[in-house]
Amino acid sequence: MAYAGKYSDRLRVLQRTTTRDDLTGEIIESFEGENYLWCRVEINTSRRQNEIGSPRTAQEATIYVRNYPSITSLDRLKDESWNNIWVIDSIKRGDNELILDCYAFDDNIPIEDQ
């Protein structure tokens, strides 16, 4: 188990909610900002991935979340300092931490540059 100082990244949980369009019946997905979590983000590698028929580059990371907060693989995590939105692939339980396998697309612009 890592000590509290190892979790130096503050990420915001974007909780997934769905509604149904009254006209078409299509399910509309949205992500609402919830609470913040103290995490440790370790960038592993980059990859090229097709998203809706077009290639995009992404980076893969392992994110360690302190304790066992209520989070699902349908939620997202946002690093507001770099404007990265991490998509969760899988969740594992570690020693007093959650271990998340995630990816984020590279077309995000850091907030400082906007």
PDB file as gemmi writes it, atoms N, CA and C in Angstrom:
CRYST1    1.000    1.000    1.000  90.00  90.00  90.00 P 1                      
ATOM      1  N   MET A   1       0.849  -1.182   0.000  1.00  0.00           N  
ATOM      2  CA  MET A   1       0.000   0.000   0.000  1.00  0.00           C  
ATOM      3  C   MET A   1       0.890   1.239   0.000  1.00  0.00           C  
ATOM      4  N   ALA A   2       0.585   2.162  -0.863  1.00  0.00           N  
ATOM      5  CA  ALA A   2       1.339   3.396  -0.950  1.00  0.00           C  
ATOM      6  C   ALA A   2       0.838   4.394   0.087  1.00  0.00           C  
ATOM      7  N   TYR A   3       1.728   5.235   0.539  1.00  0.00           N  
ATOM      8  CA  TYR A   3       1.344   6.252   1.514  1.00  0.00           C  
ATOM      9  C   TYR A   3       0.599   7.380   0.814  1.00  0.00           C  
ATOM     10  N   ALA A   4      -0.073   8.225   1.594  1.00  0.00           N  
ATOM     11  CA  ALA A   4      -0.963   9.245   1.032  1.00  0.00           C  
ATOM     12  C   ALA A   4      -0.254  10.188   0.080  1.00  0.00           C  
ATOM     13  N   GLY A   5       1.008  10.507   0.311  1.00  0.00           N  
ATOM     14  CA  GLY A   5       1.742  11.424  -0.540  1.00  0.00           C  
ATOM     15  C   GLY A   5       1.987  10.905  -1.954  1.00  0.00           C  
ATOM     16  N   LYS A   6       1.830   9.600  -2.171  1.00  0.00           N  
ATOM     17  CA  LYS A   6       2.016   9.025  -3.499  1.00  0.00           C  
ATOM     18  C   LYS A   6       0.851   9.358  -4.429  1.00  0.00           C  
ATOM     19  N   TYR A   7      -0.283   9.760  -3.891  1.00  0.00           N  
ATOM     20  CA  TYR A   7      -1.472  10.084  -4.683  1.00  0.00           C  
ATOM     21  C   TYR A   7      -1.512  11.601  -4.880  1.00  0.00           C  
ATOM     22  N   SER A   8      -0.761  12.071  -5.856  1.00  0.00           N  
ATOM     23  CA  SER A   8      -0.581  13.515  -6.013  1.00  0.00           C  
ATOM     24  C   SER A   8      -1.443  14.127  -7.114  1.00  0.00           C  
ATOM     25  N   ASP A   9      -2.187  13.312  -7.858  1.00  0.00           N  
ATOM     26  CA  ASP A   9      -3.033  13.810  -8.944  1.00  0.00           C  
ATOM     27  C   ASP A   9      -4.478  13.870  -8.482  1.00  0.00           C  
ATOM     28  N   ARG A  10      -5.094  15.032  -8.671  1.00  0.00           N  
ATOM     29  CA  ARG A  10      -6.489  15.228  -8.274  1.00  0.00           C  
ATOM     30  C   ARG A  10      -7.356  15.130  -9.521  1.00  0.00           C  
ATOM     31  N   LEU A  11      -8.162  14.063  -9.605  1.00  0.00           N  
ATOM     32  CA  LEU A  11      -9.004  13.825 -10.769  1.00  0.00           C  
ATOM     33  C   LEU A  11     -10.474  13.945 -10.385  1.00  0.00           C  
ATOM     34  N   ARG A  12     -11.249  14.473 -11.303  1.00  0.00           N  
ATOM     35  CA  ARG A  12     -12.680  14.637 -11.068  1.00  0.00           C  
ATOM     36  C   ARG A  12     -13.433  13.461 -11.689  1.00  0.00           C  
ATOM     37  N   VAL A  13     -14.366  12.903 -10.950  1.00  0.00           N  
ATOM     38  CA  VAL A  13     -15.189  11.812 -11.451  1.00  0.00           C  
ATOM     39  C   VAL A  13     -16.306  12.400 -12.298  1.00  0.00           C  
ATOM     40  N   LEU A  14     -16.430  11.907 -13.537  1.00  0.00           N  
ATOM     41  CA  LEU A  14     -17.540  12.266 -14.402  1.00  0.00           C  
ATOM     42  C   LEU A  14     -18.464  11.049 -14.457  1.00  0.00           C  
ATOM     43  N   GLN A  15     -19.570  11.141 -13.746  1.00  0.00           N  
ATOM     44  CA  GLN A  15     -20.469  10.000 -13.624  1.00  0.00           C  
ATOM     45  C   GLN A  15     -21.382   9.908 -14.840  1.00  0.00           C  
ATOM     46  N   ARG A  16     -21.509   8.720 -15.379  1.00  0.00           N  
ATOM     47  CA  ARG A  16     -22.317   8.477 -16.583  1.00  0.00           C  
ATOM     48  C   ARG A  16     -23.800   8.437 -16.219  1.00  0.00           C  
ATOM     49  N   THR A  17     -24.587   9.173 -16.983  1.00  0.00           N  
ATOM     50  CA  THR A  17     -26.041   9.108 -16.867  1.00  0.00           C  
ATOM     51  C   THR A  17     -26.611   8.958 -18.276  1.00  0.00           C  
ATOM     52  N   THR A  18     -27.770   8.346 -18.369  1.00  0.00           N  
ATOM     53  CA  THR A  18     -28.418   8.175 -19.668  1.00  0.00           C  
ATOM     54  C   THR A  18     -29.860   8.662 -19.597  1.00  0.00           C  
ATOM     55  N   THR A  19     -30.311   9.208 -20.709  1.00  0.00           N  
ATOM     56  CA  THR A  19     -31.711   9.583 -20.873  1.00  0.00           C  
ATOM     57  C   THR A  19     -32.158   9.078 -22.240  1.00  0.00           C  
ATOM     58  N   ARG A  20     -33.436   9.059 -22.457  1.00  0.00           N  
ATOM     59  CA  ARG A  20     -33.968   8.603 -23.735  1.00  0.00           C  
ATOM     60  C   ARG A  20     -34.620   9.773 -24.448  1.00  0.00           C  
ATOM     61  N   ASP A  21     -34.275   9.940 -25.729  1.00  0.00           N  
ATOM     62  CA  ASP A  21     -34.866  10.983 -26.555  1.00  0.00           C  
ATOM     63  C   ASP A  21     -36.340  10.647 -26.789  1.00  0.00           C  
ATOM     64  N   ASP A  22     -37.219  11.602 -26.498  1.00  0.00           N  
ATOM     65  CA  ASP A  22     -38.656  11.367 -26.635  1.00  0.00           C  
ATOM     66  C   ASP A  22     -39.080  11.134 -28.088  1.00  0.00           C  
ATOM     67  N   LEU A  23     -38.411  11.759 -29.036  1.00  0.00           N  
ATOM     68  CA  LEU A  23     -38.814  11.635 -30.435  1.00  0.00           C  
ATOM     69  C   LEU A  23     -38.288  10.370 -31.090  1.00  0.00           C  
ATOM     70  N   THR A  24     -37.010  10.090 -30.916  1.00  0.00           N  
ATOM     71  CA  THR A  24     -36.394   8.963 -31.616  1.00  0.00           C  
ATOM     72  C   THR A  24     -36.258   7.711 -30.754  1.00  0.00           C  
ATOM     73  N   GLY A  25     -36.336   7.850 -29.451  1.00  0.00           N  
ATOM     74  CA  GLY A  25     -36.137   6.717 -28.562  1.00  0.00           C  
ATOM     75  C   GLY A  25     -34.676   6.365 -28.356  1.00  0.00           C  
ATOM     76  N   GLU A  26     -33.787   7.164 -28.943  1.00  0.00           N  
ATOM     77  CA  GLU A  26     -32.353   6.921 -28.833  1.00  0.00           C  
ATOM     78  C   GLU A  26     -31.870   7.230 -27.423  1.00  0.00           C  
ATOM     79  N   ILE A  27     -30.942   6.423 -26.927  1.00  0.00           N  
ATOM     80  CA  ILE A  27     -30.365   6.655 -25.609  1.00  0.00           C  
ATOM     81  C   ILE A  27     -29.278   7.714 -25.728  1.00  0.00           C  
ATOM     82  N   ILE A  28     -29.372   8.752 -24.904  1.00  0.00           N  
ATOM     83  CA  ILE A  28     -28.409   9.842 -24.901  1.00  0.00           C  
ATOM     84  C   ILE A  28     -27.551   9.707 -23.654  1.00  0.00           C  
ATOM     85  N   GLU A  29     -26.251   9.636 -23.871  1.00  0.00           N  
ATOM     86  CA  GLU A  29     -25.291   9.458 -22.778  1.00  0.00           C  
ATOM     87  C   GLU A  29     -24.686  10.807 -22.418  1.00  0.00           C  
ATOM     88  N   SER A  30     -24.576  11.080 -21.124  1.00  0.00           N  
ATOM     89  CA  SER A  30     -23.916  12.306 -20.679  1.00  0.00           C  
ATOM     90  C   SER A  30     -23.090  11.998 -19.437  1.00  0.00           C  
ATOM     91  N   PHE A  31     -22.129  12.877 -19.173  1.00  0.00           N  
ATOM     92  CA  PHE A  31     -21.229  12.698 -18.035  1.00  0.00           C  
ATOM     93  C   PHE A  31     -21.266  13.958 -17.193  1.00  0.00           C  
ATOM     94  N   GLU A  32     -21.709  13.815 -15.955  1.00  0.00           N  
ATOM     95  CA  GLU A  32     -21.832  14.939 -15.033  1.00  0.00           C  
ATOM     96  C   GLU A  32     -20.693  14.888 -14.026  1.00  0.00           C  
ATOM     97  N   GLY A  33     -20.116  16.052 -13.741  1.00  0.00           N  
ATOM     98  CA  GLY A  33     -19.039  16.141 -12.760  1.00  0.00           C  
ATOM     99  C   GLY A  33     -19.540  15.855 -11.361  1.00  0.00           C  
ATOM    100  N   GLU A  34     -18.868  14.974 -10.687  1.00  0.00           N  
ATOM    101  CA  GLU A  34     -19.216  14.623  -9.310  1.00  0.00           C  
ATOM    102  C   GLU A  34     -18.089  15.086  -8.392  1.00  0.00           C  
ATOM    103  N   ASN A  35     -17.577  14.187  -7.616  1.00  0.00           N  
ATOM    104  CA  ASN A  35     -16.540  14.496  -6.634  1.00  0.00           C  
ATOM    105  C   ASN A  35     -15.135  14.390  -7.220  1.00  0.00           C  
ATOM    106  N   TYR A  36     -14.148  14.707  -6.396  1.00  0.00           N  
ATOM    107  CA  TYR A  36     -12.739  14.601  -6.772  1.00  0.00           C  
ATOM    108  C   TYR A  36     -12.104  13.437  -6.022  1.00  0.00           C  
ATOM    109  N   LEU A  37     -11.114  12.819  -6.656  1.00  0.00           N  
ATOM    110  CA  LEU A  37     -10.380  11.711  -6.043  1.00  0.00           C  
ATOM    111  C   LEU A  37      -8.891  11.997  -6.114  1.00  0.00           C  
ATOM    112  N   TRP A  38      -8.173  11.557  -5.089  1.00  0.00           N  
ATOM    113  CA  TRP A  38      -6.710  11.639  -5.115  1.00  0.00           C  
ATOM    114  C   TRP A  38      -6.196  10.357  -5.744  1.00  0.00           C  
ATOM    115  N   CYS A  39      -5.411  10.519  -6.797  1.00  0.00           N  
ATOM    116  CA  CYS A  39      -4.952   9.399  -7.602  1.00  0.00           C  
ATOM    117  C   CYS A  39      -3.462   9.518  -7.898  1.00  0.00           C  
ATOM    118  N   ARG A  40      -2.944   8.468  -8.484  1.00  0.00           N  
ATOM    119  CA  ARG A  40      -1.589   8.468  -9.022  1.00  0.00           C  
ATOM    120  C   ARG A  40      -1.702   7.986 -10.466  1.00  0.00           C  
ATOM    121  N   VAL A  41      -1.314   8.822 -11.423  1.00  0.00           N  
ATOM    122  CA  VAL A  41      -1.420   8.497 -12.839  1.00  0.00           C  
ATOM    123  C   VAL A  41      -0.047   8.099 -13.355  1.00  0.00           C  
ATOM    124  N   GLU A  42       0.044   6.905 -13.908  1.00  0.00           N  
ATOM    125  CA  GLU A  42       1.293   6.425 -14.505  1.00  0.00           C  
ATOM    126  C   GLU A  42       1.037   6.143 -15.980  1.00  0.00           C  
ATOM    127  N   ILE A  43       1.608   6.985 -16.847  1.00  0.00           N  
ATOM    128  CA  ILE A  43       1.452   6.812 -18.289  1.00  0.00           C  
ATOM    129  C   ILE A  43       2.278   5.596 -18.718  1.00  0.00           C  
ATOM    130  N   ASN A  44       1.646   4.656 -19.401  1.00  0.00           N  
ATOM    131  CA  ASN A  44       2.328   3.429 -19.810  1.00  0.00           C  
ATOM    132  C   ASN A  44       2.848   3.502 -21.236  1.00  0.00           C  
ATOM    133  N   THR A  45       1.987   3.813 -22.167  1.00  0.00           N  
ATOM    134  CA  THR A  45       2.355   3.784 -23.583  1.00  0.00           C  
ATOM    135  C   THR A  45       1.344   4.600 -24.374  1.00  0.00           C  
ATOM    136  N   SER A  46       1.587   4.706 -25.656  1.00  0.00           N  
ATOM    137  CA  SER A  46       0.609   5.365 -26.525  1.00  0.00           C  
ATOM    138  C   SER A  46       0.108   4.338 -27.532  1.00  0.00           C  
ATOM    139  N   ARG A  47      -1.021   4.648 -28.149  1.00  0.00           N  
ATOM    140  CA  ARG A  47      -1.573   3.722 -29.127  1.00  0.00           C  
ATOM    141  C   ARG A  47      -2.359   4.485 -30.183  1.00  0.00           C  
ATOM    142  N   ARG A  48      -2.601   3.817 -31.270  1.00  0.00           N  
ATOM    143  CA  ARG A  48      -3.434   4.358 -32.334  1.00  0.00           C  
ATOM    144  C   ARG A  48      -4.719   3.540 -32.346  1.00  0.00           C  
ATOM    145  N   GLN A  49      -5.835   4.220 -32.393  1.00  0.00           N  
ATOM    146  CA  GLN A  49      -7.107   3.539 -32.232  1.00  0.00           C  
ATOM    147  C   GLN A  49      -8.131   4.152 -33.178  1.00  0.00           C  
ATOM    148  N   ASN A  50      -8.968   3.315 -33.754  1.00  0.00           N  
ATOM    149  CA  ASN A  50     -10.057   3.817 -34.587  1.00  0.00           C  
ATOM    150  C   ASN A  50     -11.246   4.167 -33.706  1.00  0.00           C  
ATOM    151  N   GLU A  51     -11.736   5.363 -33.870  1.00  0.00           N  
ATOM    152  CA  GLU A  51     -12.888   5.846 -33.108  1.00  0.00           C  
ATOM    153  C   GLU A  51     -13.896   6.381 -34.119  1.00  0.00           C  
ATOM    154  N   ILE A  52     -15.019   5.748 -34.233  1.00  0.00           N  
ATOM    155  CA  ILE A  52     -16.076   6.106 -35.181  1.00  0.00           C  
ATOM    156  C   ILE A  52     -15.502   6.201 -36.596  1.00  0.00           C  
ATOM    157  N   GLY A  53     -14.710   5.208 -36.978  1.00  0.00           N  
ATOM    158  CA  GLY A  53     -14.209   5.117 -38.337  1.00  0.00           C  
ATOM    159  C   GLY A  53     -12.985   5.934 -38.680  1.00  0.00           C  
ATOM    160  N   SER A  54     -12.472   6.745 -37.767  1.00  0.00           N  
ATOM    161  CA  SER A  54     -11.276   7.528 -38.082  1.00  0.00           C  
ATOM    162  C   SER A  54     -10.199   7.244 -37.038  1.00  0.00           C  
ATOM    163  N   PRO A  55      -8.940   7.186 -37.490  1.00  0.00           N  
ATOM    164  CA  PRO A  55      -7.857   6.881 -36.557  1.00  0.00           C  
ATOM    165  C   PRO A  55      -7.551   8.064 -35.643  1.00  0.00           C  
ATOM    166  N   ARG A  56      -7.299   7.756 -34.387  1.00  0.00           N  
ATOM    167  CA  ARG A  56      -6.897   8.763 -33.400  1.00  0.00           C  
ATOM    168  C   ARG A  56      -5.787   8.163 -32.554  1.00  0.00           C  
ATOM    169  N   THR A  57      -4.937   9.023 -32.030  1.00  0.00           N  
ATOM    170  CA  THR A  57      -3.901   8.549 -31.125  1.00  0.00           C  
ATOM    171  C   THR A  57      -4.376   8.743 -29.693  1.00  0.00           C  
ATOM    172  N   ALA A  58      -3.926   7.854 -28.842  1.00  0.00           N  
ATOM    173  CA  ALA A  58      -4.323   7.899 -27.443  1.00  0.00           C  
ATOM    174  C   ALA A  58      -3.141   7.478 -26.590  1.00  0.00           C  
ATOM    175  N   GLN A  59      -3.216   7.795 -25.320  1.00  0.00           N  
ATOM    176  CA  GLN A  59      -2.204   7.326 -24.385  1.00  0.00           C  
ATOM    177  C   GLN A  59      -2.882   6.415 -23.369  1.00  0.00           C  
ATOM    178  N   GLU A  60      -2.166   5.388 -22.980  1.00  0.00           N  
ATOM    179  CA  GLU A  60      -2.671   4.445 -21.983  1.00  0.00           C  
ATOM    180  C   GLU A  60      -2.009   4.739 -20.652  1.00  0.00           C  
ATOM    181  N   ALA A  61      -2.768   4.530 -19.588  1.00  0.00           N  
ATOM    182  CA  ALA A  61      -2.240   4.790 -18.252  1.00  0.00           C  
ATOM    183  C   ALA A  61      -2.836   3.803 -17.257  1.00  0.00           C  
ATOM    184  N   THR A  62      -2.111   3.619 -16.188  1.00  0.00           N  
ATOM    185  CA  THR A  62      -2.637   2.930 -15.017  1.00  0.00           C  
ATOM    186  C   THR A  62      -2.859   4.003 -13.968  1.00  0.00           C  
ATOM    187  N   ILE A  63      -4.076   4.073 -13.465  1.00  0.00           N  
ATOM    188  CA  ILE A  63      -4.415   5.072 -12.457  1.00  0.00           C  
ATOM    189  C   ILE A  63      -4.724   4.347 -11.159  1.00  0.00           C  
ATOM    190  N   TYR A  64      -4.016   4.743 -10.117  1.00  0.00           N  
ATOM    191  CA  TYR A  64      -4.217   4.174  -8.792  1.00  0.00           C  
ATOM    192  C   TYR A  64      -5.049   5.166  -7.990  1.00  0.00           C  
ATOM    193  N   VAL A  65      -6.170   4.697  -7.466  1.00  0.00           N  
ATOM    194  CA  VAL A  65      -7.090   5.554  -6.711  1.00  0.00           C  
ATOM    195  C   VAL A  65      -7.052   5.127  -5.254  1.00  0.00           C  
ATOM    196  N   ARG A  66      -6.800   6.073  -4.393  1.00  0.00           N  
ATOM    197  CA  ARG A  66      -6.682   5.784  -2.965  1.00  0.00           C  
ATOM    198  C   ARG A  66      -8.003   5.286  -2.394  1.00  0.00           C  
ATOM    199  N   ASN A  67      -7.929   4.257  -1.568  1.00  0.00           N  
ATOM    200  CA  ASN A  67      -9.079   3.603  -0.938  1.00  0.00           C  
ATOM    201  C   ASN A  67      -9.948   2.924  -1.995  1.00  0.00           C  
ATOM    202  N   TYR A  68     -11.218   2.716  -1.715  1.00  0.00           N  
ATOM    203  CA  TYR A  68     -12.129   2.033  -2.628  1.00  0.00           C  
ATOM    204  C   TYR A  68     -13.357   2.904  -2.880  1.00  0.00           C  
ATOM    205  N   PRO A  69     -13.228   3.983  -3.649  1.00  0.00           N  
ATOM    206  CA  PRO A  69     -14.396   4.826  -3.901  1.00  0.00           C  
ATOM    207  C   PRO A  69     -15.385   4.125  -4.836  1.00  0.00           C  
ATOM    208  N   SER A  70     -16.590   4.627  -4.851  1.00  0.00           N  
ATOM    209  CA  SER A  70     -17.626   4.083  -5.722  1.00  0.00           C  
ATOM    210  C   SER A  70     -17.427   4.637  -7.127  1.00  0.00           C  
ATOM    211  N   ILE A  71     -16.890   3.820  -8.012  1.00  0.00           N  
ATOM    212  CA  ILE A  71     -16.640   4.216  -9.392  1.00  0.00           C  
ATOM    213  C   ILE A  71     -16.831   2.983 -10.265  1.00  0.00           C  
ATOM    214  N   THR A  72     -17.361   3.173 -11.469  1.00  0.00           N  
ATOM    215  CA  THR A  72     -17.585   2.053 -12.378  1.00  0.00           C  
ATOM    216  C   THR A  72     -16.793   2.270 -13.662  1.00  0.00           C  
ATOM    217  N   SER A  73     -16.724   1.232 -14.475  1.00  0.00           N  
ATOM    218  CA  SER A  73     -16.005   1.345 -15.741  1.00  0.00           C  
ATOM    219  C   SER A  73     -16.798   2.160 -16.767  1.00  0.00           C  
ATOM    220  N   LEU A  74     -18.019   2.541 -16.455  1.00  0.00           N  
ATOM    221  CA  LEU A  74     -18.806   3.406 -17.339  1.00  0.00           C  
ATOM    222  C   LEU A  74     -18.533   4.877 -17.072  1.00  0.00           C  
ATOM    223  N   ASP A  75     -17.929   5.197 -15.929  1.00  0.00           N  
ATOM    224  CA  ASP A  75     -17.615   6.576 -15.578  1.00  0.00           C  
ATOM    225  C   ASP A  75     -16.333   7.017 -16.281  1.00  0.00           C  
ATOM    226  N   ARG A  76     -16.007   8.289 -16.177  1.00  0.00           N  
ATOM    227  CA  ARG A  76     -14.778   8.858 -16.718  1.00  0.00           C  
ATOM    228  C   ARG A  76     -14.063   9.616 -15.605  1.00  0.00           C  
ATOM    229  N   LEU A  77     -12.776   9.848 -15.782  1.00  0.00           N  
ATOM    230  CA  LEU A  77     -11.999  10.668 -14.856  1.00  0.00           C  
ATOM    231  C   LEU A  77     -11.394  11.818 -15.644  1.00  0.00           C  
ATOM    232  N   LYS A  78     -11.465  13.023 -15.099  1.00  0.00           N  
ATOM    233  CA  LYS A  78     -10.945  14.194 -15.799  1.00  0.00           C  
ATOM    234  C   LYS A  78      -9.803  14.807 -15.007  1.00  0.00           C  
ATOM    235  N   ASP A  79      -8.665  14.943 -15.676  1.00  0.00           N  
ATOM    236  CA  ASP A  79      -7.519  15.655 -15.128  1.00  0.00           C  
ATOM    237  C   ASP A  79      -7.654  17.098 -15.600  1.00  0.00           C  
ATOM    238  N   GLU A  80      -8.139  17.969 -14.734  1.00  0.00           N  
ATOM    239  CA  GLU A  80      -8.444  19.334 -15.139  1.00  0.00           C  
ATOM    240  C   GLU A  80      -7.208  20.180 -15.404  1.00  0.00           C  
ATOM    241  N   SER A  81      -6.048  19.796 -14.877  1.00  0.00           N  
ATOM    242  CA  SER A  81      -4.842  20.565 -15.155  1.00  0.00           C  
ATOM    243  C   SER A  81      -4.346  20.354 -16.585  1.00  0.00           C  
ATOM    244  N   TRP A  82      -4.587  19.167 -17.156  1.00  0.00           N  
ATOM    245  CA  TRP A  82      -4.173  18.871 -18.536  1.00  0.00           C  
ATOM    246  C   TRP A  82      -5.359  18.691 -19.466  1.00  0.00           C  
ATOM    247  N   ASN A  83      -6.548  18.779 -18.952  1.00  0.00           N  
ATOM    248  CA  ASN A  83      -7.780  18.620 -19.727  1.00  0.00           C  
ATOM    249  C   ASN A  83      -7.873  17.243 -20.382  1.00  0.00           C  
ATOM    250  N   ASN A  84      -7.296  16.228 -19.740  1.00  0.00           N  
ATOM    251  CA  ASN A  84      -7.417  14.848 -20.207  1.00  0.00           C  
ATOM    252  C   ASN A  84      -8.663  14.228 -19.613  1.00  0.00           C  
ATOM    253  N   ILE A  85      -9.389  13.510 -20.439  1.00  0.00           N  
ATOM    254  CA  ILE A  85     -10.523  12.743 -19.946  1.00  0.00           C  
ATOM    255  C   ILE A  85     -10.158  11.270 -20.109  1.00  0.00           C  
ATOM    256  N   TRP A  86     -10.014  10.594 -18.990  1.00  0.00           N  
ATOM    257  CA  TRP A  86      -9.590   9.199 -18.971  1.00  0.00           C  
ATOM    258  C   TRP A  86     -10.808   8.293 -19.069  1.00  0.00           C  
ATOM    259  N   VAL A  87     -10.785   7.393 -20.058  1.00  0.00           N  
ATOM    260  CA  VAL A  87     -11.822   6.386 -20.244  1.00  0.00           C  
ATOM    261  C   VAL A  87     -11.341   5.128 -19.534  1.00  0.00           C  
ATOM    262  N   ILE A  88     -12.176   4.570 -18.681  1.00  0.00           N  
ATOM    263  CA  ILE A  88     -11.783   3.415 -17.867  1.00  0.00           C  
ATOM    264  C   ILE A  88     -12.060   2.132 -18.636  1.00  0.00           C  
ATOM    265  N   ASP A  89     -11.013   1.324 -18.847  1.00  0.00           N  
ATOM    266  CA  ASP A  89     -11.159   0.016 -19.493  1.00  0.00           C  
ATOM    267  C   ASP A  89     -11.491  -1.070 -18.476  1.00  0.00           C  
ATOM    268  N   SER A  90     -10.773  -1.077 -17.356  1.00  0.00           N  
ATOM    269  CA  SER A  90     -11.001  -2.116 -16.353  1.00  0.00           C  
ATOM    270  C   SER A  90     -10.645  -1.597 -14.965  1.00  0.00           C  
ATOM    271  N   ILE A  91     -11.218  -2.243 -13.963  1.00  0.00           N  
ATOM    272  CA  ILE A  91     -11.000  -1.876 -12.560  1.00  0.00           C  
ATOM    273  C   ILE A  91     -10.592  -3.129 -11.797  1.00  0.00           C  
ATOM    274  N   LYS A  92      -9.497  -3.006 -11.034  1.00  0.00           N  
ATOM    275  CA  LYS A  92      -9.051  -4.094 -10.171  1.00  0.00           C  
ATOM    276  C   LYS A  92      -8.873  -3.560  -8.758  1.00  0.00           C  
ATOM    277  N   ARG A  93      -8.959  -4.424  -7.785  1.00  0.00           N  
ATOM    278  CA  ARG A  93      -8.739  -4.028  -6.394  1.00  0.00           C  
ATOM    279  C   ARG A  93      -7.315  -4.351  -6.003  1.00  0.00           C  
ATOM    280  N   GLY A  94      -6.646  -3.350  -5.440  1.00  0.00           N  
ATOM    281  CA  GLY A  94      -5.302  -3.540  -4.926  1.00  0.00           C  
ATOM    282  C   GLY A  94      -5.317  -3.483  -3.411  1.00  0.00           C  
ATOM    283  N   ASP A  95      -4.164  -3.209  -2.814  1.00  0.00           N  
ATOM    284  CA  ASP A  95      -4.033  -3.105  -1.366  1.00  0.00           C  
ATOM    285  C   ASP A  95      -4.471  -1.706  -0.934  1.00  0.00           C  
ATOM    286  N   ASN A  96      -5.718  -1.560  -0.554  1.00  0.00           N  
ATOM    287  CA  ASN A  96      -6.333  -0.288  -0.146  1.00  0.00           C  
ATOM    288  C   ASN A  96      -6.315   0.747  -1.269  1.00  0.00           C  
ATOM    289  N   GLU A  97      -6.458   0.277  -2.513  1.00  0.00           N  
ATOM    290  CA  GLU A  97      -6.533   1.173  -3.660  1.00  0.00           C  
ATOM    291  C   GLU A  97      -7.228   0.456  -4.811  1.00  0.00           C  
ATOM    292  N   LEU A  98      -7.829   1.230  -5.695  1.00  0.00           N  
ATOM    293  CA  LEU A  98      -8.346   0.694  -6.946  1.00  0.00           C  
ATOM    294  C   LEU A  98      -7.293   0.915  -8.017  1.00  0.00           C  
ATOM    295  N   ILE A  99      -7.147  -0.045  -8.909  1.00  0.00           N  
ATOM    296  CA  ILE A  99      -6.198   0.041 -10.007  1.00  0.00           C  
ATOM    297  C   ILE A  99      -7.008   0.069 -11.295  1.00  0.00           C  
ATOM    298  N   LEU A 100      -6.921   1.189 -12.021  1.00  0.00           N  
ATOM    299  CA  LEU A 100      -7.721   1.390 -13.219  1.00  0.00           C  
ATOM    300  C   LEU A 100      -6.826   1.366 -14.454  1.00  0.00           C  
ATOM    301  N   ASP A 101      -7.200   0.585 -15.450  1.00  0.00           N  
ATOM    302  CA  ASP A 101      -6.545   0.630 -16.751  1.00  0.00           C  
ATOM    303  C   ASP A 101      -7.358   1.591 -17.602  1.00  0.00           C  
ATOM    304  N   CYS A 102      -6.720   2.659 -18.090  1.00  0.00           N  
ATOM    305  CA  CYS A 102      -7.434   3.740 -18.769  1.00  0.00           C  
ATOM    306  C   CYS A 102      -6.711   4.167 -20.034  1.00  0.00           C  
ATOM    307  N   TYR A 103      -7.437   4.950 -20.844  1.00  0.00           N  
ATOM    308  CA  TYR A 103      -6.819   5.617 -21.981  1.00  0.00           C  
ATOM    309  C   TYR A 103      -7.446   6.994 -22.151  1.00  0.00           C  
ATOM    310  N   ALA A 104      -6.695   7.898 -22.772  1.00  0.00           N  
ATOM    311  CA  ALA A 104      -7.162   9.250 -23.070  1.00  0.00           C  
ATOM    312  C   ALA A 104      -6.674   9.616 -24.461  1.00  0.00           C  
ATOM    313  N   PHE A 105      -7.527  10.243 -25.249  1.00  0.00           N  
ATOM    314  CA  PHE A 105      -7.134  10.663 -26.594  1.00  0.00           C  
ATOM    315  C   PHE A 105      -6.191  11.847 -26.516  1.00  0.00           C  
ATOM    316  N   ASP A 106      -5.271  11.936 -27.477  1.00  0.00           N  
ATOM    317  CA  ASP A 106      -4.229  12.953 -27.475  1.00  0.00           C  
ATOM    318  C   ASP A 106      -4.668  14.310 -28.007  1.00  0.00           C  
ATOM    319  N   ASP A 107      -5.896  14.440 -28.470  1.00  0.00           N  
ATOM    320  CA  ASP A 107      -6.306  15.714 -29.045  1.00  0.00           C  
ATOM    321  C   ASP A 107      -6.824  16.709 -28.008  1.00  0.00           C  
ATOM    322  N   ASN A 108      -6.594  16.442 -26.747  1.00  0.00           N  
ATOM    323  CA  ASN A 108      -6.952  17.388 -25.694  1.00  0.00           C  
ATOM    324  C   ASN A 108      -5.871  18.459 -25.588  1.00  0.00           C  
ATOM    325  N   ILE A 109      -6.269  19.675 -25.298  1.00  0.00           N  
ATOM    326  CA  ILE A 109      -5.353  20.799 -25.168  1.00  0.00           C  
ATOM    327  C   ILE A 109      -5.249  21.172 -23.695  1.00  0.00           C  
ATOM    328  N   PRO A 110      -4.042  21.334 -23.143  1.00  0.00           N  
ATOM    329  CA  PRO A 110      -3.931  21.748 -21.743  1.00  0.00           C  
ATOM    330  C   PRO A 110      -4.658  23.072 -21.503  1.00  0.00           C  
ATOM    331  N   ILE A 111      -5.255  23.195 -20.347  1.00  0.00           N  
ATOM    332  CA  ILE A 111      -6.047  24.385 -20.005  1.00  0.00           C  
ATOM    333  C   ILE A 111      -5.196  25.632 -20.067  1.00  0.00           C  
ATOM    334  N   GLU A 112      -3.909  25.562 -19.700  1.00  0.00           N  
ATOM    335  CA  GLU A 112      -3.031  26.725 -19.704  1.00  0.00           C  
ATOM    336  C   GLU A 112      -2.858  27.297 -21.110  1.00  0.00           C  
ATOM    337  N   ASP A 113      -3.002  26.450 -22.152  1.00  0.00           N  
ATOM    338  CA  ASP A 113      -2.783  26.892 -23.533  1.00  0.00           C  
ATOM    339  C   ASP A 113      -4.055  27.420 -24.202  1.00  0.00           C  
ATOM    340  N   GLN A 114      -5.180  27.382 -23.535  1.00  0.00           N  
ATOM    341  CA  GLN A 114      -6.436  27.822 -24.151  1.00  0.00           C  
ATOM    342  C   GLN A 114      -6.622  29.304 -24.013  1.00  0.00           C  
TER     343      GLN A 114                                                      
END                                                                             
